[in-house]
Amino acid sequence: MSQADPSSNLSVIVAGLLPYLRRYARALTGGQKSGDAYAAATLEALLSDRSVFEMGHSPKVALFRAFHMIWNSTGAPIEVAEATGPAARAQSHLSRLTANTREALLLHTIEEFSFEEIAQIMESDPAEVEDLIKIARREMEDSISGRVMVIEDEAIIAMDIQDIVADMGHFITGVARTHAEAVALAAKDRPDLILSDIQLADNSSGVEAVNEILKAAGEIPVIFITAFPERLLTGERPEPAFVITKPYSEEQVRSAVSQAMFFFSTETLKV
């Protein structure tokens, strides 16, 4: 009996981790196209050099470390000369942030890596990582505030999200429990950011509600909250830049809200 091909096993492992790498890359760059380009470049690099998986790290740490090798070698996430509108605003904000702070914050809050794991990914040390995360929280939360709409049918979760977002200094325009309520609320008071569940109280779709809102109101950043993030990160259709997994933590919400406010770059989804 022949032994299994190690490269085949690695391919299966990487494929299983890819939705999370794409989620991170998308949040880091502010959009699907740019994030997926970095994820694709990482996979291409691994075709010729897989030594990062031989360093004793967990497979997920190794994959994200490979990503950061690409990220650090190519520079900024957005080409300044080509940036216009929301992308230009994002670039302006990013230019004022301390280097490596957003990366550390996203790795810790959205992808839930420990300080030690982030140090391995970023080739740093845990104490420096902790300092970077503290700086990121302060710089990003102090830099921008706005009006936030919540689409969530579970009252306790909606209240929790409201408290977290309000504590960050943002104003809550209201909470909608259904597709119809969401569209009406957005039309009455246009938000600067939307946090939306996927499945709503009347079995309507949060994705469809958001699409209708964006069609009428124009570009608004959106954060989706779902127990199944991989269903939104298939690469087969336009996807959100920011996805929080249920059950979420306060840190995840705070981080995603700060990131989304920077980019204003959510693309309309197709159901």
NORLINLIN-V191118 format. One record per run of one state. SS is the DSSP state (H for helix, E for strand, C for the rest). FROM is the first residue (numbers start at 1). TO is the last residue. If there is no record, write none. Layout:
ss->SS from->FROM to->TO
ss->SS from->FROM to->TO
This chain:
ss->C from->1 to->5
ss->H from->6 to->29
ss->C from->30 to->31
ss->H from->32 to->48
ss->C from->49 to->50
ss->H from->51 to->54
ss->C from->55 to->58
ss->H from->59 to->74
ss->C from->75 to->79
ss->H from->80 to->82
ss->C from->83 to->84
ss->H from->85 to->94
ss->C from->95 to->100
ss->H from->101 to->109
ss->C from->110 to->114
ss->H from->115 to->122
ss->C from->123 to->125
ss->H from->126 to->143
ss->C from->144 to->146
ss->E from->147 to->151
ss->C from->152 to->154
ss->H from->155 to->167
ss->C from->168 to->170
ss->E from->171 to->176
ss->C from->177 to->178
ss->H from->179 to->188
ss->C from->189 to->192
ss->E from->193 to->197
ss->C from->198 to->198
ss->E from->199 to->199
ss->C from->200 to->204
ss->E from->205 to->205
ss->H from->206 to->217
ss->C from->218 to->220
ss->E from->221 to->226
ss->C from->227 to->228
ss->H from->229 to->231
ss->C from->232 to->241
ss->E from->242 to->245
ss->C from->246 to->249
ss->H from->250 to->263
ss->C from->264 to->271
